[in-house]
Amino acid sequence: MRFDAPGAPASGTSRCGLFHHRAVQEAGAPPTLDSRDRTFYLPTMAATATPEVRPGIRRDEKTDSSTDLEPGYLVICWNDPVNLMDYVTHVFQIVFGWQRQKAEVHMLQVHKQGKSVLARESMEKAEFYVHQLQKYSLHATMERDQA
């Protein structure tokens, strides 16, 4: 009886990590499990991959910003008769992280002209800012930049 793997050579040569071992039988001893032909599997060692060296990548000066490639959205705050000017200034400082002077300039623009463009951002960021301003009960919208 042989315990060869399917497709393995029956001679005692090795192929693809398989090899045959024929135990030496002593003369006159009855065959035992250890004395029969057996096939052992020895996994082959994986070769070490050589790292591939690629040339350095330079950033193109013209396409450095992702906002140059995608359309911009304007965050607009509109005037309302409810919120006080100091409160609007405070909200601009909180949401945008502006200094008081910049927040006051935009607040006065909202008060005198009826609206102020607060930022030009990607769609996701503009939506975020509009929701933040609305959370503070300011009338804010976003629209696609036509420029």
MDAnalysis code that builds the backbone (N, CA, C; Angstrom):
import MDAnalysis as mda
import numpy as np

u = mda.Universe.empty(441, n_residues=147, atom_resindex=np.repeat(np.arange(147), 3), trajectory=True)
u.add_TopologyAttr("name", ["N", "CA", "C"] * 147)
u.add_TopologyAttr("resid", np.arange(1, 148))
u.add_TopologyAttr("resname", ["MET", "ARG", "PHE", "ASP", "ALA", "PRO", "GLY", "ALA", "PRO", "ALA", "SER", "GLY", "THR", "SER", "ARG", "CYS", "GLY", "LEU", "PHE", "HIS", "HIS", "ARG", "ALA", "VAL", "GLN", "GLU", "ALA", "GLY", "ALA", "PRO", "PRO", "THR", "LEU", "ASP", "SER", "ARG", "ASP", "ARG", "THR", "PHE", "TYR", "LEU", "PRO", "THR", "MET", "ALA", "ALA", "THR", "ALA", "THR", "PRO", "GLU", "VAL", "ARG", "PRO", "GLY", "ILE", "ARG", "ARG", "ASP", "GLU", "LYS", "THR", "ASP", "SER", "SER", "THR", "ASP", "LEU", "GLU", "PRO", "GLY", "TYR", "LEU", "VAL", "ILE", "CYS", "TRP", "ASN", "ASP", "PRO", "VAL", "ASN", "LEU", "MET", "ASP", "TYR", "VAL", "THR", "HIS", "VAL", "PHE", "GLN", "ILE", "VAL", "PHE", "GLY", "TRP", "GLN", "ARG", "GLN", "LYS", "ALA", "GLU", "VAL", "HIS", "MET", "LEU", "GLN", "VAL", "HIS", "LYS", "GLN", "GLY", "LYS", "SER", "VAL", "LEU", "ALA", "ARG", "GLU", "SER", "MET", "GLU", "LYS", "ALA", "GLU", "PHE", "TYR", "VAL", "HIS", "GLN", "LEU", "GLN", "LYS", "TYR", "SER", "LEU", "HIS", "ALA", "THR", "MET", "GLU", "ARG", "ASP", "GLN", "ALA"])
u.atoms.positions = np.array([
    [0.836, -1.156, 0.000],
    [0.000, 0.000, 0.000],
    [0.893, 1.235, 0.000],
    [0.536, 2.286, -0.834],
    [1.323, 3.513, -0.930],
    [0.457, 4.687, -0.498],
    [1.083, 5.653, 0.101],
    [0.391, 6.846, 0.533],
    [0.878, 8.049, -0.261],
    [0.963, 7.908, -1.555],
    [1.465, 8.986, -2.411],
    [0.380, 10.041, -2.624],
    [0.811, 11.253, -2.757],
    [-0.121, 12.335, -3.097],
    [-0.471, 12.231, -4.562],
    [-1.662, 12.619, -4.942],
    [-2.035, 12.555, -6.355],
    [-1.089, 13.396, -7.186],
    [-0.603, 12.844, -8.253],
    [0.276, 13.549, -9.166],
    [1.722, 13.547, -8.723],
    [2.035, 12.940, -7.592],
    [3.421, 12.911, -7.124],
    [4.146, 11.768, -7.808],
    [5.422, 11.937, -8.106],
    [6.157, 10.853, -8.746],
    [6.306, 9.672, -7.794],
    [6.227, 8.510, -8.326],
    [6.280, 7.309, -7.495],
    [7.706, 6.887, -7.202],
    [8.690, 7.467, -7.832],
    [10.067, 7.055, -7.640],
    [10.633, 7.617, -6.361],
    [11.181, 8.143, -5.749],
    [11.640, 8.761, -4.528],
    [12.182, 10.127, -4.796],
    [11.847, 10.730, -5.941],
    [12.329, 12.084, -6.246],
    [11.356, 13.107, -5.686],
    [11.821, 14.282, -5.570],
    [10.946, 15.325, -5.025],
    [10.451, 16.236, -6.137],
    [9.262, 16.769, -5.930],
    [8.693, 17.714, -6.882],
    [7.739, 18.623, -6.119],
    [7.970, 19.939, -6.199],
    [7.094, 20.948, -5.589],
    [6.944, 20.740, -4.088],
    [8.006, 20.453, -3.389],
    [7.921, 20.338, -1.954],
    [7.511, 18.960, -1.466],
    [7.149, 18.020, -2.344],
    [6.799, 16.659, -1.933],
    [8.014, 15.774, -2.109],
    [8.241, 14.890, -1.192],
    [9.273, 13.895, -1.414],
    [8.839, 12.593, -0.767],
    [9.388, 11.508, -1.252],
    [9.019, 10.182, -0.764],
    [10.152, 9.646, 0.098],
    [9.747, 9.009, 1.158],
    [10.710, 8.427, 2.063],
    [10.435, 6.931, 2.151],
    [11.412, 6.159, 1.833],
    [11.253, 4.716, 1.932],
    [12.063, 4.270, 3.142],
    [11.351, 3.786, 4.173],
    [12.019, 3.321, 5.386],
    [12.719, 1.994, 5.100],
    [13.815, 1.838, 5.735],
    [14.587, 0.607, 5.540],
    [13.970, -0.485, 6.395],
    [13.589, -1.560, 5.739],
    [13.023, -2.690, 6.477],
    [14.143, -3.628, 6.894],
    [14.019, -4.103, 8.087],
    [14.967, -5.106, 8.511],
    [14.560, -6.432, 7.885],
    [15.527, -7.222, 7.583],
    [15.254, -8.502, 6.938],
    [14.467, -9.397, 7.866],
    [13.369, -9.920, 7.355],
    [12.572, -10.882, 8.071],
    [11.557, -10.272, 9.007],
    [11.591, -8.957, 9.272],
    [10.620, -8.350, 10.177],
    [9.340, -8.070, 9.423],
    [8.207, -8.255, 10.059],
    [6.951, -7.962, 9.365],
    [6.843, -6.465, 9.099],
    [6.197, -6.092, 8.021],
    [6.084, -4.672, 7.705],
    [5.249, -3.954, 8.766],
    [5.707, -2.803, 9.171],
    [4.982, -1.964, 10.124],
    [4.605, -0.666, 9.442],
    [3.858, 0.098, 10.138],
    [3.437, 1.381, 9.573],
    [4.651, 2.246, 9.261],
    [5.694, 2.167, 10.080],
    [6.883, 2.972, 9.871],
    [7.715, 2.496, 8.699],
    [7.523, 1.275, 8.267],
    [8.376, 0.754, 7.211],
    [7.768, 0.911, 5.830],
    [6.578, 1.453, 5.705],
    [5.934, 1.591, 4.403],
    [6.344, 2.911, 3.749],
    [6.084, 2.985, 2.458],
    [6.356, 4.240, 1.739],
    [5.378, 5.317, 2.211],
    [5.897, 6.464, 2.463],
    [5.060, 7.580, 2.878],
    [5.447, 8.822, 2.097],
    [4.494, 9.704, 1.943],
    [4.751, 10.987, 1.292],
    [4.634, 12.074, 2.343],
    [5.673, 12.883, 2.433],
    [5.674, 13.995, 3.360],
    [5.586, 15.289, 2.562],
    [4.962, 16.261, 3.149],
    [4.873, 17.561, 2.500],
    [5.729, 18.543, 3.277],
    [6.691, 19.125, 2.614],
    [7.510, 20.171, 3.204],
    [7.227, 21.455, 2.438],
    [6.661, 22.413, 3.101],
    [6.356, 23.654, 2.382],
    [7.642, 24.339, 1.941],
    [7.581, 24.878, 0.739],
    [8.746, 25.594, 0.229],
    [8.791, 26.974, 0.864],
    [9.970, 27.470, 1.094],
    [10.134, 28.775, 1.714],
    [9.819, 29.865, 0.690],
    [9.059, 30.843, 1.121],
    [8.704, 31.945, 0.232],
    [9.929, 32.804, -0.025],
    [10.051, 33.234, -1.246],
    [11.173, 34.091, -1.616],
    [10.920, 35.505, -1.091],
    [11.956, 36.196, -0.721],
    [11.841, 37.575, -0.245],
    [11.712, 38.499, -1.447],
    [10.696, 39.335, -1.398],
    [10.461, 40.259, -2.502],
    [11.455, 41.406, -2.427],
    [11.965, 41.781, -3.553],
    [12.879, 42.908, -3.639],
    [12.052, 44.183, -3.753],
    [12.274, 45.182, -2.898],
    [11.478, 46.409, -2.986],
    [11.741, 47.144, -4.292],
    [10.680, 47.684, -4.819],
    [10.775, 48.421, -6.077],
    [11.011, 49.892, -5.767],
    [12.007, 50.467, -6.352],
    [12.328, 51.872, -6.125],
    [11.723, 52.682, -7.260],
    [10.906, 53.639, -6.874],
    [10.253, 54.485, -7.874],
    [10.842, 55.884, -7.799],
    [10.787, 56.612, -8.885],
    [11.320, 57.978, -8.847],
    [10.449, 58.862, -7.960],
    [11.028, 59.925, -7.454],
    [10.296, 60.854, -6.585],
    [9.146, 61.513, -7.332],
    [8.105, 61.861, -6.588],
    [6.923, 62.495, -7.170],
    [6.947, 63.970, -6.799],
    [6.829, 64.822, -7.813],
    [6.768, 66.262, -7.597],
    [5.340, 66.726, -7.740],
    [4.942, 67.648, -6.895],
    [3.603, 68.221, -6.996],
    [3.621, 69.333, -8.030],
    [2.620, 69.343, -8.859],
    [2.486, 70.395, -9.849],
    [1.948, 71.641, -9.155],
    [2.566, 72.771, -9.398],
    [2.185, 74.013, -8.722],
    [0.761, 74.438, -9.085],
    [0.311, 74.130, -10.297],
    [-0.993, 74.596, -10.755],
    [-2.142, 73.813, -10.134],
    [-1.945, 72.551, -9.804],
    [-3.020, 71.723, -9.266],
    [-2.765, 71.365, -7.814],
    [-2.164, 72.275, -7.065],
    [-1.827, 72.007, -5.675],
    [-3.070, 71.918, -4.794],
    [-4.057, 72.741, -5.035],
    [-5.238, 72.783, -4.188],
    [-6.382, 72.019, -4.828],
    [-7.102, 71.241, -4.020],
    [-8.232, 70.490, -4.566],
    [-9.395, 71.423, -4.875],
    [-9.449, 72.613, -4.250],
    [-10.533, 73.540, -4.535],
    [-10.399, 74.153, -5.916],
    [-9.206, 74.075, -6.527],
    [-9.044, 74.566, -7.890],
    [-9.736, 73.645, -8.887],
    [-9.868, 72.371, -8.546],
    [-10.417, 71.398, -9.476],
    [-11.926, 71.225, -9.332],
    [-12.442, 71.333, -8.140],
    [-13.868, 71.120, -7.932],
    [-14.581, 72.457, -7.813],
    [-15.865, 72.499, -8.147],
    [-16.587, 73.765, -8.062],
    [-16.731, 74.201, -6.614],
    [-16.663, 75.515, -6.393],
    [-16.770, 76.042, -5.049],
    [-18.207, 76.389, -4.709],
    [-18.488, 76.418, -3.425],
    [-19.803, 76.791, -2.931],
    [-19.630, 77.946, -1.951],
    [-20.499, 78.921, -2.074],
    [-20.444, 80.103, -1.233],
    [-21.351, 79.922, -0.024],
    [-20.835, 80.255, 1.144],
    [-21.628, 80.251, 2.375],
    [-22.081, 81.685, 2.599],
    [-23.389, 81.893, 2.607],
    [-23.960, 83.237, 2.698],
    [-24.800, 83.349, 3.967],
    [-24.585, 84.426, 4.693],
    [-25.414, 84.728, 5.861],
    [-26.300, 85.914, 5.504],
    [-27.589, 85.786, 5.799],
    [-28.568, 86.809, 5.447],
    [-28.995, 87.571, 6.697],
    [-29.406, 88.812, 6.479],
    [-29.876, 89.649, 7.575],
    [-31.225, 89.150, 8.077],
    [-31.416, 89.244, 9.380],
    [-32.719, 88.923, 9.965],
    [-33.009, 89.921, 11.079],
    [-34.260, 90.149, 11.386],
    [-34.607, 91.141, 12.416],
    [-34.546, 90.578, 13.843],
    [-34.116, 89.353, 14.007],
    [-34.193, 88.695, 15.314],
    [-32.886, 88.787, 16.095],
    [-31.768, 88.447, 15.470],
    [-30.495, 88.318, 16.186],
    [-29.784, 89.660, 16.343],
    [-29.207, 89.871, 17.514],
    [-28.463, 91.087, 17.792],
    [-27.089, 91.041, 17.113],
    [-26.536, 92.231, 16.850],
    [-25.255, 92.309, 16.135],
    [-24.115, 91.670, 16.922],
    [-24.093, 91.856, 18.235],
    [-23.048, 91.233, 19.047],
    [-23.142, 89.702, 19.008],
    [-24.370, 89.209, 18.993],
    [-24.562, 87.761, 18.932],
    [-24.062, 87.206, 17.595],
    [-24.361, 87.880, 16.493],
    [-23.916, 87.436, 15.162],
    [-22.384, 87.444, 15.102],
    [-21.772, 88.491, 15.645],
    [-20.305, 88.558, 15.689],
    [-19.744, 87.381, 16.476],
    [-20.349, 87.092, 17.609],
    [-19.905, 85.974, 18.456],
    [-20.022, 84.630, 17.722],
    [-21.126, 84.428, 17.010],
    [-21.330, 83.167, 16.272],
    [-20.285, 83.023, 15.166],
    [-19.988, 84.098, 14.447],
    [-18.950, 84.031, 13.410],
    [-17.599, 83.649, 14.003],
    [-17.300, 84.173, 15.182],
    [-16.043, 83.834, 15.840],
    [-16.008, 82.359, 16.225],
    [-17.110, 81.833, 16.695],
    [-17.156, 80.432, 17.115],
    [-17.087, 79.492, 15.907],
    [-17.933, 79.718, 14.909],
    [-18.045, 78.786, 13.780],
    [-16.797, 78.828, 12.901],
    [-16.301, 80.011, 12.579],
    [-15.183, 80.133, 11.646],
    [-13.832, 80.307, 12.339],
    [-13.836, 80.573, 13.640],
    [-12.583, 80.773, 14.357],
    [-11.912, 82.094, 14.032],
    [-12.709, 83.089, 13.649],
    [-12.169, 84.387, 13.257],
    [-11.863, 85.247, 14.472],
    [-10.997, 86.251, 14.246],
    [-10.768, 87.299, 15.239],
    [-11.997, 88.212, 15.266],
    [-12.141, 88.948, 16.335],
    [-13.318, 89.800, 16.496],
    [-13.464, 90.825, 15.365],
    [-12.340, 91.408, 14.918],
    [-12.405, 92.436, 13.876],
    [-12.986, 91.882, 12.572],
    [-12.541, 90.715, 12.156],
    [-13.047, 90.114, 10.912],
    [-14.517, 89.738, 11.058],
    [-14.883, 89.199, 12.207],
    [-16.280, 88.832, 12.446],
    [-17.176, 90.073, 12.423],
    [-16.691, 91.206, 12.960],
    [-17.474, 92.436, 12.951],
    [-17.649, 92.986, 11.541],
    [-16.616, 92.866, 10.707],
    [-16.718, 93.334, 9.317],
    [-17.838, 92.581, 8.592],
    [-17.873, 91.267, 8.749],
    [-18.920, 90.481, 8.081],
    [-20.294, 90.735, 8.706],
    [-20.340, 90.938, 10.001],
    [-21.618, 91.242, 10.656],
    [-22.182, 92.570, 10.146],
    [-21.311, 93.588, 10.010],
    [-21.771, 94.879, 9.493],
    [-22.205, 94.781, 8.033],
    [-21.536, 93.927, 7.272],
    [-21.936, 93.713, 5.879],
    [-23.323, 93.070, 5.828],
    [-23.567, 92.119, 6.700],
    [-24.902, 91.499, 6.771],
    [-25.935, 92.553, 7.163],
    [-25.615, 93.377, 8.131],
    [-26.562, 94.371, 8.637],
    [-26.872, 95.460, 7.605],
    [-25.842, 95.953, 6.913],
    [-26.031, 97.076, 5.996],
    [-26.447, 96.657, 4.594],
    [-25.869, 95.560, 4.080],
    [-26.139, 95.144, 2.701],
    [-27.161, 94.007, 2.608],
    [-27.527, 93.437, 3.736],
    [-28.535, 92.376, 3.721],
    [-27.957, 90.970, 3.667],
    [-26.691, 90.847, 3.270],
    [-26.054, 89.531, 3.231],
    [-24.540, 89.701, 3.215],
    [-23.843, 88.595, 3.500],
    [-22.386, 88.585, 3.435],
    [-21.937, 87.188, 3.029],
    [-21.002, 87.145, 2.076],
    [-20.405, 85.870, 1.690],
    [-19.294, 85.589, 2.699],
    [-19.478, 84.533, 3.468],
    [-18.566, 84.236, 4.563],
    [-17.406, 83.340, 4.146],
    [-17.643, 82.433, 3.193],
    [-16.583, 81.497, 2.804],
    [-16.899, 80.916, 1.440],
    [-15.847, 80.438, 0.767],
    [-15.969, 79.665, -0.475],
    [-15.293, 78.337, -0.203],
    [-16.066, 77.262, -0.188],
    [-15.569, 75.948, 0.212],
    [-16.083, 74.860, -0.713],
    [-15.636, 73.643, -0.455],
    [-16.192, 72.484, -1.158],
    [-17.632, 72.297, -0.687],
    [-18.390, 71.498, -1.383],
    [-19.800, 71.328, -1.057],
    [-19.987, 70.803, 0.376],
    [-19.195, 69.808, 0.763],
    [-19.354, 69.213, 2.089],
    [-19.039, 70.219, 3.201],
    [-17.954, 70.967, 3.021],
    [-17.575, 71.934, 4.034],
    [-18.573, 73.084, 4.098],
    [-19.076, 73.518, 2.932],
    [-20.073, 74.590, 2.913],
    [-21.354, 74.140, 3.616],
    [-21.771, 72.897, 3.373],
    [-22.948, 72.371, 4.075],
    [-22.727, 72.356, 5.585],
    [-21.532, 71.968, 5.978],
    [-21.213, 71.937, 7.406],
    [-21.344, 73.329, 8.024],
    [-20.774, 74.342, 7.363],
    [-20.840, 75.705, 7.889],
    [-22.275, 76.216, 7.949],
    [-23.053, 75.926, 6.908],
    [-24.453, 76.373, 6.899],
    [-25.212, 75.742, 8.061],
    [-25.000, 74.460, 8.293],
    [-25.687, 73.797, 9.410],
    [-25.241, 74.364, 10.758],
    [-23.962, 74.686, 10.881],
    [-23.477, 75.281, 12.125],
    [-24.127, 76.641, 12.367],
    [-24.204, 77.469, 11.328],
    [-24.822, 78.785, 11.473],
    [-26.316, 78.663, 11.777],
    [-26.998, 77.723, 11.138],
    [-28.413, 77.519, 11.391],
    [-28.662, 76.991, 12.800],
    [-27.691, 76.229, 13.316],
    [-27.808, 75.732, 14.686],
    [-27.854, 76.889, 15.684],
    [-27.176, 77.988, 15.345],
    [-27.197, 79.188, 16.183],
    [-28.310, 80.145, 15.771],
    [-29.267, 79.672, 15.015],
    [-30.463, 80.399, 14.563],
    [-30.170, 81.580, 13.645],
    [-29.070, 81.503, 12.887],
    [-28.809, 82.509, 11.857],
    [-29.360, 82.006, 10.536],
    [-29.774, 82.936, 9.701],
    [-30.304, 82.573, 8.385],
    [-29.114, 82.455, 7.418],
    [-28.726, 81.229, 7.105],
    [-27.568, 80.985, 6.243],
    [-27.954, 80.010, 5.136],
    [-27.377, 80.242, 3.959],
    [-27.593, 79.354, 2.817],
    [-26.262, 79.137, 2.111],
    [-26.295, 78.240, 1.146],
    [-25.112, 78.042, 0.296],
    [-25.563, 78.025, -1.151],
    [-24.705, 78.492, -2.024],
    [-24.986, 78.433, -3.459],
    [-23.703, 78.215, -4.223],
    [-23.843, 77.651, -5.393],
    [-22.677, 77.332, -6.217],
    [-22.023, 78.614, -6.719],
    [-20.710, 78.634, -6.658],
    [-19.950, 79.798, -7.117],
    [-19.949, 79.808, -8.653],
    [-20.317, 80.927, -9.239],
    [-20.392, 81.037, -10.688],
    [-19.052, 81.424, -11.300],
    [-18.090, 81.834, -10.512],
    [-16.803, 82.285, -11.034],
    [-15.936, 81.148, -11.506],
])
